[in-house]
């Protein structure tokens, strides 16, 4: 299925392509915005969390709103006792990381 948010070219996204093993027992998933979210202890956990974040982002139409939701998603992980350490693939997003 081809999907796109506003101001994006339609593209086929496969969640399984977004989940990857970064190091021994550290799983991450990639967002369209260039943020790798994790680490998770298993591929299954990363896929579930990717689905949860996808649901949160479903109705977002601005880049600022998307990044705010991703930021809150990561911050909520600290409240749940399972802190995440996001990685930014695009140098322009590094400044956003400071607010985490």
Backbone as JSON, one array per atom type, in Angstrom:
{
  "sequence": "XXXXXXXXXXXXXXXXXXXXXXXXXXXXXXXXXXXXXXXXXXXXXXXXXXXXXXXXXXXXXXXXXXXXXXXXXXXXXXXXXXXXXXXXXXXXXXXXXXXX",
  "N": [[0.84, -1.17, 0.0], [0.57, 2.2, -0.86], [1.46, 5.05, 0.89], [1.34, 8.37, 2.26], [2.28, 11.22, 4.12], [1.13, 14.61, 4.42], [2.77, 16.72, 2.1], [4.67, 14.81, 1.35], [6.1, 12.45, -0.9], [4.19, 9.76, -2.21], [4.88, 6.51, -0.96], [5.84, 3.12, -0.6], [5.85, 1.62, 2.48], [7.39, -0.66, 4.57], [7.07, -2.09, 7.62], [8.71, -4.09, 8.69], [11.13, -3.66, 7.4], [12.03, -1.47, 8.69], [12.82, -2.19, 11.2], [15.67, -3.17, 12.94], [18.66, -4.95, 13.91], [20.95, -3.51, 15.88], [23.24, -3.8, 17.57], [24.59, -6.49, 19.52], [21.78, -7.89, 20.79], [20.38, -5.43, 20.78], [17.79, -3.84, 19.52], [16.38, -1.64, 17.1], [14.04, 0.71, 15.64], [13.33, 2.48, 12.62], [12.29, 5.79, 11.88], [10.38, 7.77, 9.53], [11.32, 10.28, 9.72], [13.99, 10.25, 10.21], [14.88, 9.29, 12.64], [16.19, 6.88, 14.73], [14.77, 4.67, 16.82], [15.15, 3.23, 19.96], [17.13, 1.45, 22.36], [15.66, -1.83, 22.02], [14.9, -4.98, 23.54], [14.19, -7.11, 21.93], [13.32, -8.15, 18.58], [10.6, -8.41, 18.2], [9.55, -6.75, 20.25], [10.46, -4.25, 19.35], [9.05, -4.06, 16.93], [6.4, -3.99, 17.86], [6.43, -1.58, 19.35], [7.06, 0.19, 17.28], [4.7, 0.03, 15.85], [2.94, 1.15, 17.74], [3.93, 3.8, 17.87], [3.45, 4.52, 15.23], [0.65, 4.58, 15.18], [0.22, 6.78, 16.87], [1.23, 8.79, 15.28], [-0.4, 8.89, 13.12], [-2.38, 10.87, 12.42], [-0.94, 13.17, 12.12], [0.21, 16.12, 10.52], [2.19, 17.96, 10.22], [5.7, 18.62, 10.25], [6.8, 19.57, 12.61], [4.89, 18.82, 14.54], [5.06, 16.05, 14.32], [7.71, 15.53, 15.17], [7.47, 16.4, 17.8], [5.71, 14.5, 18.86], [7.27, 12.18, 18.59], [9.32, 12.91, 20.31], [7.89, 13.04, 22.78], [7.14, 10.36, 22.92], [9.62, 9.11, 23.35], [10.35, 10.34, 25.78], [8.28, 9.4, 27.42], [9.09, 6.78, 27.68], [11.01, 6.87, 29.63], [9.48, 7.39, 31.9], [8.2, 4.97, 32.07], [10.16, 3.36, 32.96], [11.89, 2.25, 31.16], [14.09, 3.48, 29.53], [14.72, 5.0, 26.39], [17.18, 5.45, 23.81], [17.4, 7.5, 21.43], [18.66, 7.7, 18.06], [19.98, 9.89, 15.68], [19.81, 10.14, 12.27], [20.11, 12.2, 10.49], [21.98, 15.06, 10.38], [20.77, 17.54, 10.73], [18.81, 17.18, 12.59], [19.96, 16.96, 15.01], [19.94, 19.05, 16.84], [17.38, 18.9, 17.85], [17.61, 16.69, 19.46], [18.82, 17.58, 21.74], [16.8, 18.58, 23.33], [15.69, 16.33, 24.41]],
  "CA": [[0.0, 0.0, 0.0], [1.32, 3.44, -0.9], [0.94, 6.04, 1.82], [2.16, 9.57, 2.4], [1.76, 12.33, 4.9], [1.12, 15.79, 3.57], [4.08, 17.18, 1.63], [5.56, 13.68, 1.11], [5.76, 11.64, -2.05], [3.71, 8.44, -1.79], [5.91, 5.48, -0.95], [5.48, 1.9, 0.09], [6.63, 1.44, 3.71], [7.26, -1.96, 5.2], [7.55, -1.96, 8.98], [9.8, -5.03, 8.95], [12.36, -3.07, 6.9], [12.42, -0.41, 9.59], [13.32, -2.77, 12.45], [16.97, -3.77, 12.68], [19.51, -5.29, 15.04], [22.09, -2.58, 15.83], [24.36, -4.51, 18.21], [24.12, -7.71, 20.17], [20.58, -7.73, 21.61], [19.82, -4.08, 20.76], [16.95, -3.64, 18.35], [15.88, -0.29, 16.86], [13.24, 0.91, 14.44], [13.58, 3.76, 11.97], [11.12, 6.6, 11.5], [10.54, 8.51, 8.29], [11.95, 11.56, 10.02], [15.42, 10.06, 10.41], [15.17, 8.96, 14.03], [16.22, 5.46, 15.05], [14.25, 4.58, 18.19], [15.52, 2.01, 20.65], [17.16, 0.03, 22.02], [14.7, -2.79, 22.55], [15.54, -6.28, 23.8], [13.86, -8.1, 20.91], [12.72, -7.66, 17.33], [9.16, -8.34, 18.45], [9.27, -5.55, 21.03], [10.68, -3.1, 18.46], [7.94, -4.02, 15.98], [5.21, -3.54, 18.6], [6.6, -0.16, 19.66], [6.95, 0.91, 16.01], [3.26, 0.1, 15.57], [2.34, 2.12, 18.66], [4.29, 5.14, 17.42], [2.74, 4.74, 13.96], [-0.71, 4.98, 15.53], [0.27, 8.14, 17.41], [1.59, 9.72, 14.21], [-1.31, 8.71, 12.01], [-3.11, 12.07, 12.03], [-0.04, 14.34, 12.11], [0.41, 16.66, 9.19], [3.32, 18.89, 10.17], [6.96, 18.05, 10.73], [6.97, 19.95, 14.02], [4.01, 17.98, 15.36], [5.61, 14.7, 14.29], [8.89, 15.49, 16.04], [7.01, 16.54, 19.18], [5.16, 13.2, 19.26], [8.41, 11.29, 18.76], [9.98, 13.36, 21.55], [7.06, 12.58, 23.91], [7.23, 8.9, 22.92], [10.88, 8.78, 23.99], [10.27, 10.78, 27.18], [7.39, 8.47, 28.12], [9.82, 5.55, 27.97], [11.69, 7.08, 30.92], [8.45, 7.22, 32.93], [7.85, 3.55, 32.14], [11.3, 2.62, 33.47], [12.58, 1.61, 30.03], [14.53, 4.62, 28.74], [15.21, 4.81, 25.03], [18.28, 6.33, 23.39], [17.22, 7.67, 19.99], [19.8, 8.07, 17.24], [19.53, 10.75, 14.59], [20.56, 9.87, 11.04], [20.27, 13.46, 9.76], [22.64, 16.04, 11.24], [19.9, 18.7, 11.0], [17.93, 16.86, 13.69], [20.74, 16.83, 16.24], [19.51, 20.07, 17.8], [16.17, 18.4, 18.5], [18.03, 15.71, 20.45], [19.2, 18.26, 22.97], [15.62, 18.77, 24.14], [15.32, 15.09, 25.06]],
  "C": [[0.89, 1.23, 0.0], [0.66, 4.44, 0.02], [1.89, 7.22, 1.87], [1.47, 10.53, 3.35], [1.76, 13.53, 3.98], [2.55, 16.23, 3.28], [5.11, 16.06, 1.48], [5.12, 12.97, -0.16], [5.24, 10.3, -1.55], [4.81, 7.4, -1.92], [5.38, 4.26, -0.21], [6.42, 1.75, 1.28], [6.35, 0.06, 4.27], [7.87, -1.86, 6.59], [8.74, -2.89, 9.25], [11.14, -4.5, 8.43], [12.88, -2.0, 7.86], [13.01, -0.93, 10.9], [14.64, -3.47, 12.14], [17.72, -4.02, 13.98], [20.77, -4.43, 14.93], [23.35, -3.22, 16.41], [23.77, -5.75, 18.85], [22.95, -7.4, 21.12], [20.06, -6.3, 21.73], [19.1, -3.85, 19.44], [16.46, -2.21, 18.3], [14.86, -0.33, 15.73], [13.47, 2.32, 13.93], [12.27, 4.47, 11.7], [11.41, 7.29, 10.18], [11.34, 9.79, 8.5], [13.45, 11.44, 10.3], [15.81, 9.79, 11.83], [15.13, 7.44, 14.17], [15.88, 5.34, 16.52], [14.59, 3.22, 18.77], [16.48, 2.36, 21.76], [16.03, -0.75, 22.68], [15.4, -4.13, 22.67], [15.25, -7.32, 22.73], [13.28, -7.42, 19.67], [11.22, -7.47, 17.53], [8.79, -7.06, 19.2], [9.44, -4.29, 20.17], [9.54, -2.95, 17.46], [6.65, -3.53, 16.64], [5.28, -2.05, 18.87], [6.53, 0.69, 18.39], [5.48, 1.07, 15.62], [2.55, 1.1, 16.47], [2.66, 3.55, 18.23], [3.59, 5.48, 16.11], [1.32, 5.21, 14.22], [-0.76, 6.41, 16.06], [0.5, 9.17, 16.31], [0.57, 9.76, 13.07], [-1.99, 10.0, 11.53], [-2.25, 13.32, 12.02], [0.19, 14.8, 10.68], [1.54, 17.65, 9.11], [4.56, 18.24, 10.77], [7.18, 18.38, 12.2], [6.13, 19.08, 14.93], [4.54, 16.55, 15.42], [6.79, 14.59, 15.24], [8.5, 15.63, 17.5], [6.44, 15.21, 19.69], [6.28, 12.19, 19.47], [9.14, 11.63, 20.06], [9.21, 12.86, 22.78], [7.1, 11.06, 24.04], [8.49, 8.45, 23.66], [10.84, 9.16, 25.47], [9.37, 9.86, 28.0], [8.11, 7.17, 28.48], [10.58, 5.66, 29.29], [10.7, 6.88, 32.07], [8.08, 5.75, 33.13], [9.01, 2.7, 32.65], [12.11, 1.9, 32.4], [13.1, 2.68, 29.09], [15.1, 4.23, 27.38], [16.34, 5.8, 24.76], [18.17, 6.52, 21.88], [18.53, 8.09, 19.31], [19.27, 8.86, 16.06], [20.42, 10.54, 13.37], [20.85, 11.14, 10.25], [20.84, 14.5, 10.71], [21.75, 17.23, 11.58], [18.97, 18.43, 12.18], [18.66, 16.82, 15.03], [20.29, 17.85, 17.28], [18.24, 19.63, 18.52], [16.53, 17.44, 19.63], [18.35, 16.36, 21.79], [17.99, 18.42, 23.88], [15.14, 17.48, 24.8], [15.9, 15.11, 26.43]]
}
